[in-house]
Amino acid sequence: MAIRVQEAASVRLDEIYRYTRETWGEAQAETYVTGLFAAFEKIETRGVHSRAVPAEFGVEGYFFRYERHFVYWRHLSNGDIGIVTILHERMHQIDRFKEDFFG
């Protein structure tokens, strides 16, 4: 099983890296993004506590919290894990999720 960072999640990772670098410096940006990838790797072994995406999102998937972000993921048809998107805790989750998941 592989971890596949999907397009919307890749865009969000870039945004997170840039914002963190500009606000707290390159070392902190590297640490934060590296931590996100380490959390992705823990999905398969249940090393992160994931919950089902609420029904109002209208999709099958899961999410977990990593520091100030929520990571949304799903099982792909080939058995891999797809990282759908990563949203900051202050973002309007339903609107952004639908935009990233269905867009």
N, CA, C and O atoms as a GROMACS GRO file, in nm:
protein
  412
    1MET      N    1   0.084  -0.118   0.000
    1MET     CA    2   0.000   0.000   0.000
    1MET      C    3   0.089   0.124   0.000
    1MET      O    4   0.184   0.135   0.077
    2ALA      N    5   0.055   0.216  -0.087
    2ALA     CA    6   0.132   0.340  -0.099
    2ALA      C    7   0.046   0.459  -0.059
    2ALA      O    8  -0.077   0.453  -0.062
    3ILE      N    9   0.112   0.566  -0.023
    3ILE     CA   10   0.046   0.692   0.008
    3ILE      C   11   0.052   0.777  -0.119
    3ILE      O   12   0.160   0.802  -0.171
    4ARG      N   13  -0.062   0.821  -0.166
    4ARG     CA   14  -0.070   0.905  -0.286
    4ARG      C   15  -0.123   1.043  -0.247
    4ARG      O   16  -0.238   1.055  -0.203
    5VAL      N   17  -0.041   1.144  -0.262
    5VAL     CA   18  -0.084   1.281  -0.234
    5VAL      C   19  -0.154   1.331  -0.359
    5VAL      O   20  -0.090   1.350  -0.463
    6GLN      N   21  -0.283   1.354  -0.348
    6GLN     CA   22  -0.360   1.396  -0.463
    6GLN      C   23  -0.341   1.545  -0.489
    6GLN      O   24  -0.285   1.617  -0.406
    7GLU      N   25  -0.387   1.591  -0.605
    7GLU     CA   26  -0.355   1.726  -0.652
    7GLU      C   27  -0.391   1.836  -0.552
    7GLU      O   28  -0.308   1.922  -0.523
    8ALA      N   29  -0.512   1.834  -0.500
    8ALA     CA   30  -0.553   1.940  -0.406
    8ALA      C   31  -0.465   1.938  -0.281
    8ALA      O   32  -0.427   2.044  -0.230
    9ALA      N   33  -0.432   1.820  -0.232
    9ALA     CA   34  -0.346   1.809  -0.114
    9ALA      C   35  -0.207   1.861  -0.144
    9ALA      O   36  -0.144   1.924  -0.058
   10SER      N   37  -0.157   1.836  -0.264
   10SER     CA   38  -0.026   1.885  -0.303
   10SER      C   39  -0.022   2.038  -0.302
   10SER      O   40   0.074   2.100  -0.256
   11VAL      N   41  -0.129   2.099  -0.355
   11VAL     CA   42  -0.140   2.245  -0.354
   11VAL      C   43  -0.141   2.296  -0.210
   11VAL      O   44  -0.072   2.393  -0.178
   12ARG      N   45  -0.219   2.231  -0.124
   12ARG     CA   46  -0.227   2.272   0.016
   12ARG      C   47  -0.092   2.258   0.086
   12ARG      O   48  -0.055   2.344   0.166
   13LEU      N   49  -0.018   2.151   0.056
   13LEU     CA   50   0.115   2.133   0.116
   13LEU      C   51   0.207   2.247   0.077
   13LEU      O   52   0.282   2.298   0.160
   14ASP      N   53   0.202   2.287  -0.049
   14ASP     CA   54   0.283   2.400  -0.095
   14ASP      C   55   0.245   2.528  -0.020
   14ASP      O   56   0.332   2.604   0.022
   15GLU      N   57   0.114   2.550  -0.003
   15GLU     CA   58   0.068   2.669   0.069
   15GLU      C   59   0.115   2.667   0.214
   15GLU      O   60   0.161   2.768   0.267
   16ILE      N   61   0.103   2.551   0.277
   16ILE     CA   62   0.145   2.536   0.417
   16ILE      C   63   0.294   2.564   0.430
   16ILE      O   64   0.338   2.636   0.520
   17TYR      N   65   0.372   2.506   0.339
   17TYR     CA   66   0.517   2.526   0.344
   17TYR      C   67   0.552   2.674   0.329
   17TYR      O   68   0.629   2.729   0.408
   18ARG      N   69   0.494   2.739   0.226
   18ARG     CA   70   0.525   2.880   0.202
   18ARG      C   71   0.485   2.967   0.320
   18ARG      O   72   0.563   3.052   0.365
   19TYR      N   73   0.364   2.948   0.371
   19TYR     CA   74   0.318   3.030   0.483
   19TYR      C   75   0.406   3.010   0.606
   19TYR      O   76   0.446   3.106   0.671
   20THR      N   77   0.438   2.886   0.637
   20THR     CA   78   0.520   2.856   0.755
   20THR      C   79   0.660   2.914   0.738
   20THR      O   80   0.716   2.970   0.832
   21ARG      N   81   0.718   2.901   0.618
   21ARG     CA   82   0.851   2.956   0.592
   21ARG      C   83   0.852   3.107   0.608
   21ARG      O   84   0.942   3.163   0.671
   22GLU      N   85   0.751   3.173   0.551
   22GLU     CA   86   0.745   3.319   0.559
   22GLU      C   87   0.720   3.368   0.702
   22GLU      O   88   0.766   3.475   0.740
   23THR      N   89   0.646   3.290   0.780
   23THR     CA   90   0.608   3.332   0.915
   23THR      C   91   0.711   3.291   1.020
   23THR      O   92   0.744   3.370   1.108
   24TRP      N   93   0.762   3.167   1.013
   24TRP     CA   94   0.849   3.115   1.118
   24TRP      C   95   0.985   3.065   1.069
   24TRP      O   96   1.066   3.018   1.149
   25GLY      N   97   1.011   3.075   0.940
   25GLY     CA   98   1.142   3.038   0.888
   25GLY      C   99   1.144   2.902   0.822
   25GLY      O  100   1.055   2.818   0.841
   26GLU      N  101   1.250   2.882   0.744
   26GLU     CA  102   1.262   2.760   0.664
   26GLU      C  103   1.274   2.634   0.749
   26GLU      O  104   1.216   2.531   0.715
   27ALA      N  105   1.347   2.640   0.858
   27ALA     CA  106   1.365   2.521   0.943
   27ALA      C  107   1.230   2.473   0.998
   27ALA      O  108   1.203   2.353   0.999
   28GLN      N  109   1.146   2.567   1.043
   28GLN     CA  110   1.015   2.529   1.096
   28GLN      C  111   0.926   2.475   0.986
   28GLN      O  112   0.850   2.381   1.008
   29ALA      N  113   0.934   2.533   0.866
   29ALA     CA  114   0.854   2.485   0.753
   29ALA      C  115   0.892   2.341   0.720
   29ALA      O  116   0.805   2.257   0.698
   30GLU      N  117   1.021   2.314   0.716
   30GLU     CA  118   1.069   2.177   0.688
   30GLU      C  119   1.019   2.080   0.796
   30GLU      O  120   0.973   1.970   0.764
   31THR      N  121   1.029   2.120   0.921
   31THR     CA  122   0.987   2.035   1.032
   31THR      C  123   0.837   2.005   1.024
   31THR      O  124   0.795   1.891   1.043
   32TYR      N  125   0.758   2.107   0.996
   32TYR     CA  126   0.613   2.089   0.993
   32TYR      C  127   0.571   1.997   0.878
   32TYR      O  128   0.493   1.904   0.899
   33VAL      N  129   0.622   2.022   0.758
   33VAL     CA  130   0.584   1.942   0.642
   33VAL      C  131   0.636   1.799   0.657
   33VAL      O  132   0.567   1.704   0.620
   34THR      N  133   0.757   1.783   0.709
   34THR     CA  134   0.810   1.649   0.735
   34THR      C  135   0.720   1.575   0.834
   34THR      O  136   0.697   1.455   0.819
   35GLY      N  137   0.671   1.646   0.935
   35GLY     CA  138   0.580   1.587   1.032
   35GLY      C  139   0.449   1.544   0.968
   35GLY      O  140   0.394   1.440   1.004
   36LEU      N  141   0.398   1.623   0.874
   36LEU     CA  142   0.277   1.583   0.803
   36LEU      C  143   0.299   1.453   0.727
   36LEU      O  144   0.216   1.362   0.733
   37PHE      N  145   0.411   1.443   0.655
   37PHE     CA  146   0.438   1.320   0.580
   37PHE      C  147   0.456   1.201   0.673
   37PHE      O  148   0.416   1.090   0.639
   38ALA      N  149   0.517   1.221   0.789
   38ALA     CA  150   0.530   1.113   0.887
   38ALA      C  151   0.392   1.069   0.935
   38ALA      O  152   0.368   0.950   0.955
   39ALA      N  153   0.301   1.165   0.953
   39ALA     CA  154   0.164   1.131   0.993
   39ALA      C  155   0.092   1.052   0.883
   39ALA      O  156   0.018   0.959   0.913
   40PHE      N  157   0.114   1.089   0.756
   40PHE     CA  158   0.053   1.014   0.646
   40PHE      C  159   0.094   0.867   0.654
   40PHE      O  160   0.011   0.778   0.635
   41GLU      N  161   0.220   0.843   0.682
   41GLU     CA  162   0.272   0.706   0.686
   41GLU      C  163   0.211   0.625   0.800
   41GLU      O  164   0.214   0.502   0.796
   42LYS      N  165   0.156   0.691   0.900
   42LYS     CA  166   0.097   0.622   1.015
   42LYS      C  167  -0.048   0.581   0.991
   42LYS      O  168  -0.106   0.511   1.074
   43ILE      N  169  -0.107   0.624   0.881
   43ILE     CA  170  -0.248   0.592   0.854
   43ILE      C  171  -0.268   0.441   0.849
   43ILE      O  172  -0.357   0.387   0.915
   44GLU      N  173  -0.186   0.373   0.770
   44GLU     CA  174  -0.204   0.229   0.749
   44GLU      C  175  -0.195   0.150   0.880
   44GLU      O  176  -0.269   0.053   0.899
   45THR      N  177  -0.105   0.190   0.968
   45THR     CA  178  -0.086   0.116   1.094
   45THR      C  179  -0.174   0.170   1.207
   45THR      O  180  -0.162   0.127   1.322
   46ARG      N  181  -0.261   0.262   1.172
   46ARG     CA  182  -0.350   0.326   1.270
   46ARG      C  183  -0.272   0.400   1.378
   46ARG      O  184  -0.315   0.409   1.493
   47GLY      N  185  -0.158   0.453   1.338
   47GLY     CA  186  -0.076   0.532   1.429
   47GLY      C  187  -0.128   0.674   1.449
   47GLY      O  188  -0.081   0.747   1.535
   48VAL      N  189  -0.227   0.711   1.367
   48VAL     CA  190  -0.300   0.835   1.387
   48VAL      C  191  -0.446   0.797   1.404
   48VAL      O  192  -0.494   0.703   1.341
   49HIS      N  193  -0.515   0.870   1.488
   49HIS     CA  194  -0.656   0.840   1.515
   49HIS      C  195  -0.742   0.907   1.409
   49HIS      O  196  -0.764   1.028   1.413
   50SER      N  197  -0.791   0.828   1.314
   50SER     CA  198  -0.875   0.881   1.207
   50SER      C  199  -1.021   0.856   1.240
   50SER      O  200  -1.058   0.756   1.302
   51ARG      N  201  -1.103   0.950   1.196
   51ARG     CA  202  -1.248   0.936   1.210
   51ARG      C  203  -1.311   0.944   1.072
   51ARG      O  204  -1.253   1.002   0.980
   52ALA      N  205  -1.430   0.887   1.058
   52ALA     CA  206  -1.502   0.894   0.930
   52ALA      C  207  -1.541   1.038   0.901
   52ALA      O  208  -1.575   1.113   0.993
   53VAL      N  209  -1.536   1.075   0.776
   53VAL     CA  210  -1.581   1.207   0.733
   53VAL      C  211  -1.731   1.215   0.762
   53VAL      O  212  -1.805   1.122   0.729
   54PRO      N  213  -1.779   1.325   0.822
   54PRO     CA  214  -1.922   1.338   0.852
   54PRO      C  215  -2.008   1.324   0.726
   54PRO      O  216  -1.966   1.359   0.616
   55ALA      N  217  -2.128   1.273   0.745
   55ALA     CA  218  -2.220   1.245   0.634
   55ALA      C  219  -2.249   1.368   0.549
   55ALA      O  220  -2.271   1.355   0.429
   56GLU      N  221  -2.250   1.487   0.610
   56GLU     CA  222  -2.285   1.607   0.533
   56GLU      C  223  -2.182   1.640   0.425
   56GLU      O  224  -2.210   1.722   0.337
   57PHE      N  225  -2.065   1.580   0.431
   57PHE     CA  226  -1.965   1.601   0.326
   57PHE      C  227  -2.002   1.523   0.200
   57PHE      O  228  -1.958   1.559   0.090
   58GLY      N  229  -2.081   1.418   0.214
   58GLY     CA  230  -2.127   1.343   0.099
   58GLY      C  231  -2.022   1.254   0.033
   58GLY      O  232  -2.036   1.221  -0.084
   59VAL      N  233  -1.918   1.216   0.106
   59VAL     CA  234  -1.815   1.128   0.050
   59VAL      C  235  -1.773   1.026   0.155
   59VAL      O  236  -1.795   1.044   0.275
   60GLU      N  237  -1.715   0.918   0.107
   60GLU     CA  238  -1.658   0.821   0.198
   60GLU      C  239  -1.511   0.853   0.215
   60GLU      O  240  -1.436   0.862   0.117
   61GLY      N  241  -1.469   0.871   0.337
   61GLY     CA  242  -1.331   0.903   0.365
   61GLY      C  243  -1.311   0.921   0.513
   61GLY      O  244  -1.402   0.900   0.593
   62TYR      N  245  -1.191   0.962   0.548
   62TYR     CA  246  -1.152   0.975   0.688
   62TYR      C  247  -1.071   1.102   0.706
   62TYR      O  248  -1.025   1.163   0.610
   63PHE      N  249  -1.054   1.140   0.833
   63PHE     CA  250  -0.970   1.256   0.861
   63PHE      C  251  -0.907   1.239   0.998
   63PHE      O  252  -0.956   1.167   1.084
   64PHE      N  253  -0.796   1.309   1.015
   64PHE     CA  254  -0.731   1.317   1.146
   64PHE      C  255  -0.670   1.456   1.159
   64PHE      O  256  -0.650   1.527   1.060
   65ARG      N  257  -0.642   1.491   1.281
   65ARG     CA  258  -0.583   1.622   1.308
   65ARG      C  259  -0.432   1.607   1.322
   65ARG      O  260  -0.383   1.516   1.388
   66TYR      N  261  -0.360   1.698   1.259
   66TYR     CA  262  -0.216   1.710   1.278
   66TYR      C  263  -0.190   1.856   1.316
   66TYR      O  264  -0.201   1.945   1.233
   67GLU      N  265  -0.157   1.878   1.439
   67GLU     CA  266  -0.134   2.012   1.494
   67GLU      C  267  -0.249   2.105   1.457
   67GLU      O  268  -0.359   2.090   1.510
   68ARG      N  269  -0.227   2.202   1.368
   68ARG     CA  270  -0.330   2.301   1.334
   68ARG      C  271  -0.408   2.266   1.206
   68ARG      O  272  -0.486   2.348   1.158
   69HIS      N  273  -0.387   2.146   1.153
   69HIS     CA  274  -0.451   2.107   1.027
   69HIS      C  275  -0.531   1.978   1.041
   69HIS      O  276  -0.505   1.895   1.128
   70PHE      N  277  -0.628   1.964   0.953
   70PHE     CA  278  -0.702   1.840   0.939
   70PHE      C  279  -0.662   1.778   0.806
   70PHE      O  280  -0.665   1.844   0.703
   71VAL      N  281  -0.623   1.650   0.810
   71VAL     CA  282  -0.582   1.576   0.692
   71VAL      C  283  -0.698   1.486   0.653
   71VAL      O  284  -0.743   1.403   0.733
   72TYR      N  285  -0.747   1.501   0.530
   72TYR     CA  286  -0.856   1.418   0.479
   72TYR      C  287  -0.798   1.316   0.382
   72TYR      O  288  -0.718   1.350   0.295
   73TRP      N  289  -0.840   1.191   0.399
   73TRP     CA  290  -0.786   1.085   0.315
   73TRP      C  291  -0.895   0.982   0.286
   73TRP      O  292  -1.000   0.979   0.349
   74ARG      N  293  -0.866   0.897   0.187
   74ARG     CA  294  -0.959   0.789   0.152
   74ARG      C  295  -0.881   0.671   0.097
   74ARG      O  296  -0.764   0.683   0.059
   75HIS      N  297  -0.947   0.558   0.094
   75HIS     CA  298  -0.890   0.439   0.031
   75HIS      C  299  -0.915   0.451  -0.119
   75HIS      O  300  -1.028   0.475  -0.161
   76LEU      N  301  -0.812   0.435  -0.200
   76LEU     CA  302  -0.826   0.440  -0.345
   76LEU      C  303  -0.864   0.302  -0.398
   76LEU      O  304  -0.848   0.202  -0.328
   77SER      N  305  -0.915   0.297  -0.519
   77SER     CA  306  -0.964   0.171  -0.575
   77SER      C  307  -0.855   0.064  -0.587
   77SER      O  308  -0.886  -0.055  -0.587
   78ASN      N  309  -0.729   0.105  -0.596
   78ASN     CA  310  -0.620   0.008  -0.607
   78ASN      C  311  -0.566  -0.034  -0.470
   78ASN      O  312  -0.469  -0.109  -0.462
   79GLY      N  313  -0.629   0.014  -0.362
   79GLY     CA  314  -0.586  -0.022  -0.228
   79GLY      C  315  -0.491   0.077  -0.162
   79GLY      O  316  -0.463   0.067  -0.043
   80ASP      N  317  -0.442   0.173  -0.240
   80ASP     CA  318  -0.354   0.275  -0.183
   80ASP      C  319  -0.435   0.373  -0.099
   80ASP      O  320  -0.558   0.372  -0.100
   81ILE      N  321  -0.364   0.458  -0.027
   81ILE     CA  322  -0.427   0.564   0.052
   81ILE      C  323  -0.406   0.695  -0.022
   81ILE      O  324  -0.293   0.732  -0.055
   82GLY      N  325  -0.516   0.765  -0.046
   82GLY     CA  326  -0.509   0.895  -0.113
   82GLY      C  327  -0.528   1.007  -0.013
   82GLY      O  328  -0.630   1.014   0.056
   83ILE      N  329  -0.429   1.096  -0.006
   83ILE     CA  330  -0.442   1.215   0.076
   83ILE      C  331  -0.519   1.316  -0.009
   83ILE      O  332  -0.466   1.368  -0.107
   84VAL      N  333  -0.644   1.343   0.029
   84VAL     CA  334  -0.732   1.426  -0.053
   84VAL      C  335  -0.701   1.573  -0.037
   84VAL      O  336  -0.683   1.645  -0.135
   85THR      N  337  -0.694   1.619   0.087
   85THR     CA  338  -0.665   1.759   0.113
   85THR      C  339  -0.618   1.777   0.256
   85THR      O  340  -0.631   1.686   0.339
   86ILE      N  341  -0.564   1.893   0.284
   86ILE     CA  342  -0.517   1.929   0.418
   86ILE      C  343  -0.568   2.070   0.443
   86ILE      O  344  -0.533   2.164   0.372
   87LEU      N  345  -0.651   2.085   0.546
   87LEU     CA  346  -0.715   2.213   0.571
   87LEU      C  347  -0.680   2.265   0.710
   87LEU      O  348  -0.680   2.190   0.807
   88HIS      N  349  -0.652   2.394   0.717
   88HIS     CA  350  -0.623   2.458   0.845
   88HIS      C  351  -0.749   2.459   0.931
   88HIS      O  352  -0.860   2.468   0.878
   89GLU      N  353  -0.732   2.450   1.060
   89GLU     CA  354  -0.846   2.444   1.152
   89GLU      C  355  -0.939   2.564   1.140
   89GLU      O  356  -1.056   2.554   1.176
   90ARG      N  357  -0.891   2.677   1.091
   90ARG     CA  358  -0.974   2.797   1.079
   90ARG      C  359  -1.050   2.806   0.946
   90ARG      O  360  -1.136   2.892   0.930
   91MET      N  361  -1.018   2.717   0.852
   91MET     CA  362  -1.088   2.719   0.723
   91MET      C  363  -1.228   2.663   0.740
   91MET      O  364  -1.253   2.582   0.830
   92HIS      N  365  -1.320   2.706   0.655
   92HIS     CA  366  -1.454   2.649   0.655
   92HIS      C  367  -1.443   2.511   0.592
   92HIS      O  368  -1.434   2.498   0.470
   93GLN      N  369  -1.444   2.410   0.675
   93GLN     CA  370  -1.410   2.274   0.635
   93GLN      C  371  -1.499   2.218   0.523
   93GLN      O  372  -1.447   2.164   0.426
   94ILE      N  373  -1.629   2.230   0.534
   94ILE     CA  374  -1.717   2.166   0.435
   94ILE      C  375  -1.697   2.226   0.297
   94ILE      O  376  -1.681   2.152   0.200
   95ASP      N  377  -1.697   2.360   0.286
   95ASP     CA  378  -1.681   2.423   0.155
   95ASP      C  379  -1.546   2.390   0.093
   95ASP      O  380  -1.540   2.353  -0.025
   96ARG      N  381  -1.439   2.402   0.168
   96ARG     CA  382  -1.305   2.374   0.114
   96ARG      C  383  -1.291   2.227   0.079
   96ARG      O  384  -1.233   2.194  -0.024
   97PHE      N  385  -1.343   2.140   0.164
   97PHE     CA  386  -1.332   1.997   0.138
   97PHE      C  387  -1.402   1.962   0.007
   97PHE      O  388  -1.345   1.892  -0.077
   98LYS      N  389  -1.525   2.009  -0.011
   98LYS     CA  390  -1.598   1.978  -0.134
   98LYS      C  391  -1.525   2.034  -0.255
   98LYS      O  392  -1.519   1.968  -0.359
   99GLU      N  393  -1.470   2.154  -0.243
   99GLU     CA  394  -1.394   2.214  -0.352
   99GLU      C  395  -1.274   2.126  -0.388
   99GLU      O  396  -1.248   2.101  -0.506
  100ASP      N  397  -1.201   2.078  -0.288
  100ASP     CA  398  -1.082   1.997  -0.313
  100ASP      C  399  -1.117   1.854  -0.354
  100ASP      O  400  -1.049   1.796  -0.438
  101PHE      N  401  -1.221   1.799  -0.295
  101PHE     CA  402  -1.254   1.659  -0.321
  101PHE      C  403  -1.318   1.641  -0.457
  101PHE      O  404  -1.286   1.547  -0.529
  102PHE      N  405  -1.408   1.731  -0.492
  102PHE     CA  406  -1.481   1.716  -0.618
  102PHE      C  407  -1.426   1.803  -0.731
  102PHE      O  408  -1.461   1.784  -0.847
  103GLY      N  409  -1.339   1.900  -0.695
  103GLY     CA  410  -1.288   1.994  -0.795
  103GLY      C  411  -1.181   1.936  -0.872
  103GLY      O  412  -1.127   2.002  -0.961
   0.00000   0.00000   0.00000
